[in-house]
Amino acid sequence: MSETPPKTPDFDAMTRDIAEVPAVEVIVTVAVNLMSAAAVKLGLSDEGEAHKDLDEARKLVHALAGLLDASATEISSFHAAPLRDGLKSLQLAFREASLIPDEPGQGPGEKYTGAVYG
């Protein structure tokens, strides 16, 4: 019985593929992934409470805010506006989910966005 060796990824093809992707698309994709992960950790997914973890959500929302702040001048408002809206929605959801709310300006990502009020 001969075993087939495991397939190794074609790193050259992967490198060519990523080289063809515009930076804006990479930034937006990472932002959407952070938003999705934060939503799950906030308990906003179909499973709700099963995956809720506000400590993890805080980190993800903060990272998203930092990414959007750092890339604001690099991506167009066409891309940035819906991402900022999504971020604000996540920040409000975090505030609502917290048993002990943060002081205004101290919530996740508010260092970058300013205080978010519900």
Backbone atoms as SQL, in Angstrom:
CREATE TABLE atoms (id INTEGER PRIMARY KEY, chain TEXT, resi INTEGER, resn TEXT, atom TEXT, x REAL, y REAL, z REAL);
INSERT INTO atoms VALUES
  (1, 'A', 1, 'MET', 'N', 0.834, -1.174, 0.000),
  (2, 'A', 1, 'MET', 'CA', 0.000, 0.000, 0.000),
  (3, 'A', 1, 'MET', 'C', 0.884, 1.244, 0.000),
  (4, 'A', 2, 'SER', 'N', 0.751, 2.030, -1.011),
  (5, 'A', 2, 'SER', 'CA', 1.584, 3.231, -1.098),
  (6, 'A', 2, 'SER', 'C', 0.787, 4.436, -0.598),
  (7, 'A', 3, 'GLU', 'N', 1.486, 5.249, 0.136),
  (8, 'A', 3, 'GLU', 'CA', 0.856, 6.463, 0.651),
  (9, 'A', 3, 'GLU', 'C', 1.198, 7.627, -0.255),
  (10, 'A', 4, 'THR', 'N', 0.209, 8.450, -0.517),
  (11, 'A', 4, 'THR', 'CA', 0.426, 9.651, -1.315),
  (12, 'A', 4, 'THR', 'C', 0.936, 10.737, -0.388),
  (13, 'A', 5, 'PRO', 'N', 2.046, 11.348, -0.748),
  (14, 'A', 5, 'PRO', 'CA', 2.559, 12.409, 0.133),
  (15, 'A', 5, 'PRO', 'C', 1.561, 13.567, 0.187),
  (16, 'A', 6, 'PRO', 'N', 1.485, 14.223, 1.330),
  (17, 'A', 6, 'PRO', 'CA', 0.544, 15.343, 1.442),
  (18, 'A', 6, 'PRO', 'C', 0.914, 16.458, 0.470),
  (19, 'A', 7, 'LYS', 'N', -0.131, 17.090, -0.068),
  (20, 'A', 7, 'LYS', 'CA', 0.097, 18.198, -0.990),
  (21, 'A', 7, 'LYS', 'C', 0.589, 19.412, -0.213),
  (22, 'A', 8, 'THR', 'N', 1.616, 20.026, -0.741),
  (23, 'A', 8, 'THR', 'CA', 2.091, 21.256, -0.118),
  (24, 'A', 8, 'THR', 'C', 1.465, 22.435, -0.866),
  (25, 'A', 9, 'PRO', 'N', 1.168, 23.491, -0.143),
  (26, 'A', 9, 'PRO', 'CA', 0.571, 24.654, -0.805),
  (27, 'A', 9, 'PRO', 'C', 1.517, 25.227, -1.853),
  (28, 'A', 10, 'ASP', 'N', 0.954, 25.759, -2.892),
  (29, 'A', 10, 'ASP', 'CA', 1.740, 26.397, -3.947),
  (30, 'A', 10, 'ASP', 'C', 1.993, 27.849, -3.533),
  (31, 'A', 11, 'PHE', 'N', 3.064, 28.049, -2.761),
  (32, 'A', 11, 'PHE', 'CA', 3.348, 29.376, -2.228),
  (33, 'A', 11, 'PHE', 'C', 3.649, 30.389, -3.324),
  (34, 'A', 12, 'ASP', 'N', 4.225, 29.959, -4.409),
  (35, 'A', 12, 'ASP', 'CA', 4.489, 30.888, -5.514),
  (36, 'A', 12, 'ASP', 'C', 3.181, 31.422, -6.089),
  (37, 'A', 13, 'ALA', 'N', 2.205, 30.545, -6.265),
  (38, 'A', 13, 'ALA', 'CA', 0.904, 30.977, -6.792),
  (39, 'A', 13, 'ALA', 'C', 0.201, 31.886, -5.794),
  (40, 'A', 14, 'MET', 'N', 0.312, 31.543, -4.504),
  (41, 'A', 14, 'MET', 'CA', -0.317, 32.377, -3.479),
  (42, 'A', 14, 'MET', 'C', 0.304, 33.767, -3.454),
  (43, 'A', 15, 'THR', 'N', 1.621, 33.835, -3.608),
  (44, 'A', 15, 'THR', 'CA', 2.310, 35.116, -3.627),
  (45, 'A', 15, 'THR', 'C', 1.875, 35.944, -4.825),
  (46, 'A', 16, 'ARG', 'N', 1.753, 35.308, -5.977),
  (47, 'A', 16, 'ARG', 'CA', 1.277, 36.027, -7.167),
  (48, 'A', 16, 'ARG', 'C', -0.143, 36.531, -6.959),
  (49, 'A', 17, 'ASP', 'N', -0.987, 35.701, -6.347),
  (50, 'A', 17, 'ASP', 'CA', -2.374, 36.105, -6.114),
  (51, 'A', 17, 'ASP', 'C', -2.452, 37.332, -5.212),
  (52, 'A', 18, 'ILE', 'N', -1.735, 37.339, -4.107),
  (53, 'A', 18, 'ILE', 'CA', -1.792, 38.459, -3.168),
  (54, 'A', 18, 'ILE', 'C', -1.146, 39.697, -3.778),
  (55, 'A', 19, 'ALA', 'N', -0.176, 39.500, -4.651),
  (56, 'A', 19, 'ALA', 'CA', 0.473, 40.641, -5.290),
  (57, 'A', 19, 'ALA', 'C', -0.489, 41.400, -6.203),
  (58, 'A', 20, 'GLU', 'N', -1.528, 40.731, -6.666),
  (59, 'A', 20, 'GLU', 'CA', -2.486, 41.362, -7.569),
  (60, 'A', 20, 'GLU', 'C', -3.630, 42.060, -6.838),
  (61, 'A', 21, 'VAL', 'N', -3.698, 41.920, -5.529),
  (62, 'A', 21, 'VAL', 'CA', -4.791, 42.503, -4.750),
  (63, 'A', 21, 'VAL', 'C', -4.408, 43.921, -4.327),
  (64, 'A', 22, 'PRO', 'N', -5.265, 44.902, -4.628),
  (65, 'A', 22, 'PRO', 'CA', -4.975, 46.281, -4.204),
  (66, 'A', 22, 'PRO', 'C', -4.978, 46.398, -2.677),
  (67, 'A', 23, 'ALA', 'N', -4.160, 47.298, -2.165),
  (68, 'A', 23, 'ALA', 'CA', -4.039, 47.492, -0.715),
  (69, 'A', 23, 'ALA', 'C', -5.384, 47.823, -0.085),
  (70, 'A', 24, 'VAL', 'N', -6.199, 48.627, -0.740),
  (71, 'A', 24, 'VAL', 'CA', -7.508, 48.993, -0.196),
  (72, 'A', 24, 'VAL', 'C', -8.353, 47.748, 0.039),
  (73, 'A', 25, 'GLU', 'N', -8.277, 46.821, -0.882),
  (74, 'A', 25, 'GLU', 'CA', -9.055, 45.587, -0.749),
  (75, 'A', 25, 'GLU', 'C', -8.571, 44.749, 0.433),
  (76, 'A', 26, 'VAL', 'N', -7.279, 44.718, 0.649),
  (77, 'A', 26, 'VAL', 'CA', -6.728, 43.975, 1.787),
  (78, 'A', 26, 'VAL', 'C', -7.193, 44.626, 3.093),
  (79, 'A', 27, 'ILE', 'N', -7.109, 45.957, 3.172),
  (80, 'A', 27, 'ILE', 'CA', -7.517, 46.681, 4.379),
  (81, 'A', 27, 'ILE', 'C', -8.999, 46.446, 4.674),
  (82, 'A', 28, 'VAL', 'N', -9.833, 46.563, 3.647),
  (83, 'A', 28, 'VAL', 'CA', -11.268, 46.375, 3.828),
  (84, 'A', 28, 'VAL', 'C', -11.571, 44.943, 4.252),
  (85, 'A', 29, 'THR', 'N', -10.892, 43.975, 3.664),
  (86, 'A', 29, 'THR', 'CA', -11.113, 42.570, 4.024),
  (87, 'A', 29, 'THR', 'C', -10.749, 42.315, 5.479),
  (88, 'A', 30, 'VAL', 'N', -9.626, 42.845, 5.917),
  (89, 'A', 30, 'VAL', 'CA', -9.218, 42.673, 7.312),
  (90, 'A', 30, 'VAL', 'C', -10.236, 43.351, 8.235),
  (91, 'A', 31, 'ALA', 'N', -10.692, 44.545, 7.860),
  (92, 'A', 31, 'ALA', 'CA', -11.682, 45.255, 8.676),
  (93, 'A', 31, 'ALA', 'C', -12.978, 44.458, 8.794),
  (94, 'A', 32, 'VAL', 'N', -13.437, 43.902, 7.692),
  (95, 'A', 32, 'VAL', 'CA', -14.674, 43.107, 7.712),
  (96, 'A', 32, 'VAL', 'C', -14.491, 41.858, 8.573),
  (97, 'A', 33, 'ASN', 'N', -13.323, 41.234, 8.499),
  (98, 'A', 33, 'ASN', 'CA', -13.061, 40.064, 9.348),
  (99, 'A', 33, 'ASN', 'C', -13.066, 40.444, 10.830),
  (100, 'A', 34, 'LEU', 'N', -12.474, 41.589, 11.167),
  (101, 'A', 34, 'LEU', 'CA', -12.494, 42.054, 12.554),
  (102, 'A', 34, 'LEU', 'C', -13.925, 42.353, 13.007),
  (103, 'A', 35, 'MET', 'N', -14.703, 42.969, 12.127),
  (104, 'A', 35, 'MET', 'CA', -16.093, 43.277, 12.454),
  (105, 'A', 35, 'MET', 'C', -16.889, 42.001, 12.702),
  (106, 'A', 36, 'SER', 'N', -16.716, 41.031, 11.845),
  (107, 'A', 36, 'SER', 'CA', -17.445, 39.763, 11.983),
  (108, 'A', 36, 'SER', 'C', -17.075, 39.052, 13.274),
  (109, 'A', 37, 'ALA', 'N', -15.792, 38.995, 13.568),
  (110, 'A', 37, 'ALA', 'CA', -15.340, 38.337, 14.791),
  (111, 'A', 37, 'ALA', 'C', -15.858, 39.076, 16.018),
  (112, 'A', 38, 'ALA', 'N', -15.836, 40.399, 15.985),
  (113, 'A', 38, 'ALA', 'CA', -16.338, 41.186, 17.121),
  (114, 'A', 38, 'ALA', 'C', -17.830, 40.950, 17.319),
  (115, 'A', 39, 'ALA', 'N', -18.576, 40.890, 16.230),
  (116, 'A', 39, 'ALA', 'CA', -20.023, 40.649, 16.333),
  (117, 'A', 39, 'ALA', 'C', -20.301, 39.302, 17.003),
  (118, 'A', 40, 'VAL', 'N', -19.544, 38.291, 16.630),
  (119, 'A', 40, 'VAL', 'CA', -19.711, 36.973, 17.248),
  (120, 'A', 40, 'VAL', 'C', -19.392, 37.054, 18.735),
  (121, 'A', 41, 'LYS', 'N', -18.299, 37.704, 19.094),
  (122, 'A', 41, 'LYS', 'CA', -17.893, 37.799, 20.494),
  (123, 'A', 41, 'LYS', 'C', -18.842, 38.682, 21.306),
  (124, 'A', 42, 'LEU', 'N', -19.604, 39.541, 20.630),
  (125, 'A', 42, 'LEU', 'CA', -20.616, 40.350, 21.313),
  (126, 'A', 42, 'LEU', 'C', -21.930, 39.596, 21.478),
  (127, 'A', 43, 'GLY', 'N', -21.980, 38.375, 20.943),
  (128, 'A', 43, 'GLY', 'CA', -23.193, 37.574, 21.054),
  (129, 'A', 43, 'GLY', 'C', -24.237, 37.922, 20.013),
  (130, 'A', 44, 'LEU', 'N', -23.822, 38.535, 18.907),
  (131, 'A', 44, 'LEU', 'CA', -24.751, 38.974, 17.869),
  (132, 'A', 44, 'LEU', 'C', -24.934, 37.949, 16.756),
  (133, 'A', 45, 'SER', 'N', -24.329, 36.779, 16.888),
  (134, 'A', 45, 'SER', 'CA', -24.459, 35.747, 15.862),
  (135, 'A', 45, 'SER', 'C', -25.678, 34.885, 16.158),
  (136, 'A', 46, 'ASP', 'N', -25.936, 33.924, 15.282),
  (137, 'A', 46, 'ASP', 'CA', -27.066, 33.019, 15.470),
  (138, 'A', 46, 'ASP', 'C', -26.973, 32.257, 16.789),
  (139, 'A', 47, 'GLU', 'N', -25.754, 31.911, 17.197),
  (140, 'A', 47, 'GLU', 'CA', -25.566, 31.167, 18.438),
  (141, 'A', 47, 'GLU', 'C', -25.679, 32.060, 19.662),
  (142, 'A', 48, 'GLY', 'N', -25.616, 33.362, 19.458),
  (143, 'A', 48, 'GLY', 'CA', -25.796, 34.331, 20.535),
  (144, 'A', 48, 'GLY', 'C', -24.859, 34.146, 21.704),
  (145, 'A', 49, 'GLU', 'N', -25.429, 33.852, 22.828),
  (146, 'A', 49, 'GLU', 'CA', -24.692, 33.787, 24.089),
  (147, 'A', 49, 'GLU', 'C', -23.607, 32.713, 24.118),
  (148, 'A', 50, 'ALA', 'N', -23.714, 31.711, 23.277),
  (149, 'A', 50, 'ALA', 'CA', -22.745, 30.608, 23.301),
  (150, 'A', 50, 'ALA', 'C', -21.316, 31.079, 23.052),
  (151, 'A', 51, 'HIS', 'N', -21.145, 32.120, 22.251),
  (152, 'A', 51, 'HIS', 'CA', -19.802, 32.602, 21.907),
  (153, 'A', 51, 'HIS', 'C', -19.505, 33.987, 22.486),
  (154, 'A', 52, 'LYS', 'N', -20.392, 34.494, 23.306),
  (155, 'A', 52, 'LYS', 'CA', -20.226, 35.848, 23.847),
  (156, 'A', 52, 'LYS', 'C', -19.033, 35.899, 24.793),
  (157, 'A', 53, 'ASP', 'N', -18.154, 36.860, 24.532),
  (158, 'A', 53, 'ASP', 'CA', -16.963, 37.064, 25.349),
  (159, 'A', 53, 'ASP', 'C', -16.578, 38.531, 25.197),
  (160, 'A', 54, 'LEU', 'N', -17.005, 39.351, 26.153),
  (161, 'A', 54, 'LEU', 'CA', -16.795, 40.795, 26.026),
  (162, 'A', 54, 'LEU', 'C', -15.331, 41.200, 26.082),
  (163, 'A', 55, 'ASP', 'N', -14.508, 40.438, 26.788),
  (164, 'A', 55, 'ASP', 'CA', -13.076, 40.751, 26.822),
  (165, 'A', 55, 'ASP', 'C', -12.470, 40.602, 25.425),
  (166, 'A', 56, 'GLU', 'N', -12.819, 39.521, 24.754),
  (167, 'A', 56, 'GLU', 'CA', -12.343, 39.309, 23.382),
  (168, 'A', 56, 'GLU', 'C', -12.949, 40.348, 22.436),
  (169, 'A', 57, 'ALA', 'N', -14.221, 40.654, 22.619),
  (170, 'A', 57, 'ALA', 'CA', -14.886, 41.650, 21.771),
  (171, 'A', 57, 'ALA', 'C', -14.201, 43.005, 21.904),
  (172, 'A', 58, 'ARG', 'N', -13.848, 43.377, 23.118),
  (173, 'A', 58, 'ARG', 'CA', -13.162, 44.662, 23.344),
  (174, 'A', 58, 'ARG', 'C', -11.884, 44.747, 22.514),
  (175, 'A', 59, 'LYS', 'N', -11.111, 43.691, 22.531),
  (176, 'A', 59, 'LYS', 'CA', -9.845, 43.678, 21.782),
  (177, 'A', 59, 'LYS', 'C', -10.086, 43.822, 20.288),
  (178, 'A', 60, 'LEU', 'N', -11.080, 43.104, 19.788),
  (179, 'A', 60, 'LEU', 'CA', -11.370, 43.149, 18.355),
  (180, 'A', 60, 'LEU', 'C', -11.896, 44.513, 17.919),
  (181, 'A', 61, 'VAL', 'N', -12.789, 45.095, 18.709),
  (182, 'A', 61, 'VAL', 'CA', -13.329, 46.420, 18.378),
  (183, 'A', 61, 'VAL', 'C', -12.221, 47.461, 18.445),
  (184, 'A', 62, 'HIS', 'N', -11.367, 47.352, 19.440),
  (185, 'A', 62, 'HIS', 'CA', -10.248, 48.292, 19.565),
  (186, 'A', 62, 'HIS', 'C', -9.301, 48.177, 18.362),
  (187, 'A', 63, 'ALA', 'N', -9.008, 46.956, 17.952),
  (188, 'A', 63, 'ALA', 'CA', -8.135, 46.746, 16.792),
  (189, 'A', 63, 'ALA', 'C', -8.773, 47.294, 15.523),
  (190, 'A', 64, 'LEU', 'N', -10.070, 47.090, 15.372),
  (191, 'A', 64, 'LEU', 'CA', -10.782, 47.622, 14.210),
  (192, 'A', 64, 'LEU', 'C', -10.709, 49.138, 14.183),
  (193, 'A', 65, 'ALA', 'N', -10.942, 49.767, 15.330),
  (194, 'A', 65, 'ALA', 'CA', -10.879, 51.229, 15.396),
  (195, 'A', 65, 'ALA', 'C', -9.479, 51.734, 15.048),
  (196, 'A', 66, 'GLY', 'N', -8.461, 51.051, 15.544),
  (197, 'A', 66, 'GLY', 'CA', -7.079, 51.440, 15.229),
  (198, 'A', 66, 'GLY', 'C', -6.772, 51.302, 13.750),
  (199, 'A', 67, 'LEU', 'N', -7.232, 50.209, 13.163),
  (200, 'A', 67, 'LEU', 'CA', -7.017, 49.999, 11.724),
  (201, 'A', 67, 'LEU', 'C', -7.704, 51.093, 10.913),
  (202, 'A', 68, 'LEU', 'N', -8.946, 51.388, 11.250),
  (203, 'A', 68, 'LEU', 'CA', -9.678, 52.414, 10.497),
  (204, 'A', 68, 'LEU', 'C', -9.072, 53.793, 10.695),
  (205, 'A', 69, 'ASP', 'N', -8.608, 54.076, 11.899),
  (206, 'A', 69, 'ASP', 'CA', -7.962, 55.357, 12.155),
  (207, 'A', 69, 'ASP', 'C', -6.667, 55.481, 11.350),
  (208, 'A', 70, 'ALA', 'N', -5.879, 54.420, 11.358),
  (209, 'A', 70, 'ALA', 'CA', -4.590, 54.446, 10.662),
  (210, 'A', 70, 'ALA', 'C', -4.745, 54.484, 9.141),
  (211, 'A', 71, 'SER', 'N', -5.814, 53.899, 8.636),
  (212, 'A', 71, 'SER', 'CA', -5.975, 53.810, 7.183),
  (213, 'A', 71, 'SER', 'C', -6.942, 54.844, 6.613),
  (214, 'A', 72, 'ALA', 'N', -7.446, 55.732, 7.449),
  (215, 'A', 72, 'ALA', 'CA', -8.462, 56.699, 7.006),
  (216, 'A', 72, 'ALA', 'C', -8.027, 57.499, 5.785),
  (217, 'A', 73, 'THR', 'N', -6.787, 57.906, 5.742),
  (218, 'A', 73, 'THR', 'CA', -6.322, 58.705, 4.605),
  (219, 'A', 73, 'THR', 'C', -5.926, 57.846, 3.407),
  (220, 'A', 74, 'GLU', 'N', -5.865, 56.540, 3.612),
  (221, 'A', 74, 'GLU', 'CA', -5.432, 55.639, 2.544),
  (222, 'A', 74, 'GLU', 'C', -6.583, 55.025, 1.763),
  (223, 'A', 75, 'ILE', 'N', -7.752, 54.958, 2.388),
  (224, 'A', 75, 'ILE', 'CA', -8.902, 54.381, 1.685),
  (225, 'A', 75, 'ILE', 'C', -9.922, 55.486, 1.454),
  (226, 'A', 76, 'SER', 'N', -10.685, 55.357, 0.401),
  (227, 'A', 76, 'SER', 'CA', -11.652, 56.397, 0.063),
  (228, 'A', 76, 'SER', 'C', -12.827, 56.395, 1.036),
  (229, 'A', 77, 'SER', 'N', -13.559, 57.494, 1.054),
  (230, 'A', 77, 'SER', 'CA', -14.736, 57.561, 1.921),
  (231, 'A', 77, 'SER', 'C', -15.778, 56.540, 1.480),
  (232, 'A', 78, 'PHE', 'N', -15.741, 56.139, 0.209),
  (233, 'A', 78, 'PHE', 'CA', -16.634, 55.094, -0.298),
  (234, 'A', 78, 'PHE', 'C', -16.463, 53.814, 0.508),
  (235, 'A', 79, 'HIS', 'N', -15.221, 53.502, 0.855),
  (236, 'A', 79, 'HIS', 'CA', -14.923, 52.310, 1.653),
  (237, 'A', 79, 'HIS', 'C', -14.998, 52.613, 3.146),
  (238, 'A', 80, 'ALA', 'N', -14.529, 53.782, 3.544),
  (239, 'A', 80, 'ALA', 'CA', -14.402, 54.094, 4.968),
  (240, 'A', 80, 'ALA', 'C', -15.744, 54.329, 5.648),
  (241, 'A', 81, 'ALA', 'N', -16.675, 54.980, 4.989),
  (242, 'A', 81, 'ALA', 'CA', -17.945, 55.344, 5.635),
  (243, 'A', 81, 'ALA', 'C', -18.712, 54.127, 6.175),
  (244, 'A', 82, 'PRO', 'N', -18.938, 53.086, 5.368),
  (245, 'A', 82, 'PRO', 'CA', -19.658, 51.937, 5.928),
  (246, 'A', 82, 'PRO', 'C', -18.873, 51.213, 7.024),
  (247, 'A', 83, 'LEU', 'N', -17.553, 51.232, 6.936),
  (248, 'A', 83, 'LEU', 'CA', -16.747, 50.601, 7.982),
  (249, 'A', 83, 'LEU', 'C', -16.862, 51.384, 9.285),
  (250, 'A', 84, 'ARG', 'N', -16.856, 52.713, 9.196),
  (251, 'A', 84, 'ARG', 'CA', -17.033, 53.535, 10.398),
  (252, 'A', 84, 'ARG', 'C', -18.416, 53.326, 11.002),
  (253, 'A', 85, 'ASP', 'N', -19.434, 53.206, 10.146),
  (254, 'A', 85, 'ASP', 'CA', -20.791, 52.937, 10.642),
  (255, 'A', 85, 'ASP', 'C', -20.845, 51.599, 11.369),
  (256, 'A', 86, 'GLY', 'N', -20.210, 50.592, 10.783),
  (257, 'A', 86, 'GLY', 'CA', -20.165, 49.275, 11.421),
  (258, 'A', 86, 'GLY', 'C', -19.439, 49.315, 12.750),
  (259, 'A', 87, 'LEU', 'N', -18.335, 50.052, 12.790),
  (260, 'A', 87, 'LEU', 'CA', -17.576, 50.197, 14.028),
  (261, 'A', 87, 'LEU', 'C', -18.442, 50.839, 15.105),
  (262, 'A', 88, 'LYS', 'N', -19.141, 51.906, 14.752),
  (263, 'A', 88, 'LYS', 'CA', -19.990, 52.585, 15.739),
  (264, 'A', 88, 'LYS', 'C', -21.087, 51.646, 16.250),
  (265, 'A', 89, 'SER', 'N', -21.660, 50.862, 15.360),
  (266, 'A', 89, 'SER', 'CA', -22.686, 49.893, 15.772),
  (267, 'A', 89, 'SER', 'C', -22.113, 48.879, 16.755),
  (268, 'A', 90, 'LEU', 'N', -20.893, 48.417, 16.500),
  (269, 'A', 90, 'LEU', 'CA', -20.252, 47.464, 17.410),
  (270, 'A', 90, 'LEU', 'C', -19.945, 48.119, 18.755),
  (271, 'A', 91, 'GLN', 'N', -19.502, 49.370, 18.714),
  (272, 'A', 91, 'GLN', 'CA', -19.213, 50.074, 19.958),
  (273, 'A', 91, 'GLN', 'C', -20.487, 50.250, 20.792),
  (274, 'A', 92, 'LEU', 'N', -21.595, 50.585, 20.126),
  (275, 'A', 92, 'LEU', 'CA', -22.870, 50.726, 20.833),
  (276, 'A', 92, 'LEU', 'C', -23.342, 49.378, 21.386),
  (277, 'A', 93, 'ALA', 'N', -23.176, 48.319, 20.600),
  (278, 'A', 93, 'ALA', 'CA', -23.559, 46.984, 21.054),
  (279, 'A', 93, 'ALA', 'C', -22.726, 46.574, 22.260),
  (280, 'A', 94, 'PHE', 'N', -21.447, 46.932, 22.246),
  (281, 'A', 94, 'PHE', 'CA', -20.581, 46.624, 23.383),
  (282, 'A', 94, 'PHE', 'C', -21.076, 47.359, 24.623),
  (283, 'A', 95, 'ARG', 'N', -21.391, 48.632, 24.462),
  (284, 'A', 95, 'ARG', 'CA', -21.862, 49.437, 25.592),
  (285, 'A', 95, 'ARG', 'C', -23.150, 48.834, 26.175),
  (286, 'A', 96, 'GLU', 'N', -24.052, 48.406, 25.299),
  (287, 'A', 96, 'GLU', 'CA', -25.315, 47.819, 25.745),
  (288, 'A', 96, 'GLU', 'C', -25.112, 46.465, 26.424),
  (289, 'A', 97, 'ALA', 'N', -24.127, 45.699, 25.968),
  (290, 'A', 97, 'ALA', 'CA', -23.893, 44.362, 26.511),
  (291, 'A', 97, 'ALA', 'C', -23.132, 44.387, 27.839),
  (292, 'A', 98, 'SER', 'N', -22.454, 45.487, 28.119),
  (293, 'A', 98, 'SER', 'CA', -21.631, 45.575, 29.332),
  (294, 'A', 98, 'SER', 'C', -22.493, 45.747, 30.570),
  (295, 'A', 99, 'LEU', 'N', -22.224, 44.942, 31.581),
  (296, 'A', 99, 'LEU', 'CA', -22.933, 45.083, 32.856),
  (297, 'A', 99, 'LEU', 'C', -22.521, 46.363, 33.569),
  (298, 'A', 100, 'ILE', 'N', -21.235, 46.684, 33.471),
  (299, 'A', 100, 'ILE', 'CA', -20.709, 47.921, 34.038),
  (300, 'A', 100, 'ILE', 'C', -20.138, 48.725, 32.874),
  (301, 'A', 101, 'PRO', 'N', -20.921, 49.697, 32.368),
  (302, 'A', 101, 'PRO', 'CA', -20.472, 50.444, 31.182),
  (303, 'A', 101, 'PRO', 'C', -19.202, 51.246, 31.437),
  (304, 'A', 102, 'ASP', 'N', -18.393, 51.354, 30.399),
  (305, 'A', 102, 'ASP', 'CA', -17.196, 52.189, 30.464),
  (306, 'A', 102, 'ASP', 'C', -17.611, 53.650, 30.533),
  (307, 'A', 103, 'GLU', 'N', -16.741, 54.464, 31.089),
  (308, 'A', 103, 'GLU', 'CA', -16.958, 55.909, 31.059),
  (309, 'A', 103, 'GLU', 'C', -16.908, 56.368, 29.605),
  (310, 'A', 104, 'PRO', 'N', -17.637, 57.423, 29.256),
  (311, 'A', 104, 'PRO', 'CA', -17.562, 57.936, 27.880),
  (312, 'A', 104, 'PRO', 'C', -16.115, 58.212, 27.487),
  (313, 'A', 105, 'GLY', 'N', -15.753, 57.719, 26.324),
  (314, 'A', 105, 'GLY', 'CA', -14.391, 57.874, 25.826),
  (315, 'A', 105, 'GLY', 'C', -13.453, 56.760, 26.236),
  (316, 'A', 106, 'GLN', 'N', -13.906, 55.850, 27.109),
  (317, 'A', 106, 'GLN', 'CA', -13.056, 54.761, 27.594),
  (318, 'A', 106, 'GLN', 'C', -13.442, 53.407, 27.015),
  (319, 'A', 107, 'GLY', 'N', -14.499, 53.346, 26.207),
  (320, 'A', 107, 'GLY', 'CA', -14.933, 52.091, 25.612),
  (321, 'A', 107, 'GLY', 'C', -13.967, 51.630, 24.540),
  (322, 'A', 108, 'PRO', 'N', -14.174, 50.435, 24.024),
  (323, 'A', 108, 'PRO', 'CA', -13.246, 49.909, 23.012),
  (324, 'A', 108, 'PRO', 'C', -13.223, 50.784, 21.763),
  (325, 'A', 109, 'GLY', 'N', -12.033, 51.175, 21.384),
  (326, 'A', 109, 'GLY', 'CA', -11.831, 51.969, 20.178),
  (327, 'A', 109, 'GLY', 'C', -12.121, 53.447, 20.336),
  (328, 'A', 110, 'GLU', 'N', -12.669, 53.855, 21.469),
  (329, 'A', 110, 'GLU', 'CA', -13.027, 55.259, 21.643),
  (330, 'A', 110, 'GLU', 'C', -11.802, 56.158, 21.744),
  (331, 'A', 111, 'LYS', 'N', -10.651, 55.559, 22.005),
  (332, 'A', 111, 'LYS', 'CA', -9.394, 56.296, 21.966),
  (333, 'A', 111, 'LYS', 'C', -9.184, 56.898, 20.566),
  (334, 'A', 112, 'TYR', 'N', -9.678, 56.188, 19.561),
  (335, 'A', 112, 'TYR', 'CA', -9.523, 56.606, 18.165),
  (336, 'A', 112, 'TYR', 'C', -10.733, 57.361, 17.623),
  (337, 'A', 113, 'THR', 'N', -11.935, 57.028, 18.120),
  (338, 'A', 113, 'THR', 'CA', -13.154, 57.582, 17.537),
  (339, 'A', 113, 'THR', 'C', -13.789, 58.682, 18.362),
  (340, 'A', 114, 'GLY', 'N', -13.368, 58.815, 19.605),
  (341, 'A', 114, 'GLY', 'CA', -14.068, 59.699, 20.519),
  (342, 'A', 114, 'GLY', 'C', -15.194, 58.933, 21.189),
  (343, 'A', 115, 'ALA', 'N', -15.822, 59.560, 22.148),
  (344, 'A', 115, 'ALA', 'CA', -16.864, 58.901, 22.923),
  (345, 'A', 115, 'ALA', 'C', -18.047, 58.520, 22.045),
  (346, 'A', 116, 'VAL', 'N', -18.613, 57.356, 22.330),
  (347, 'A', 116, 'VAL', 'CA', -19.790, 56.861, 21.636),
  (348, 'A', 116, 'VAL', 'C', -20.913, 56.799, 22.653),
  (349, 'A', 117, 'TYR', 'N', -22.013, 57.446, 22.320),
  (350, 'A', 117, 'TYR', 'CA', -23.160, 57.476, 23.234),
  (351, 'A', 117, 'TYR', 'C', -24.308, 56.680, 22.639),
  (352, 'A', 118, 'GLY', 'N', -25.003, 55.935, 23.486),
  (353, 'A', 118, 'GLY', 'CA', -26.101, 55.090, 23.041),
  (354, 'A', 118, 'GLY', 'C', -27.437, 55.755, 23.049);
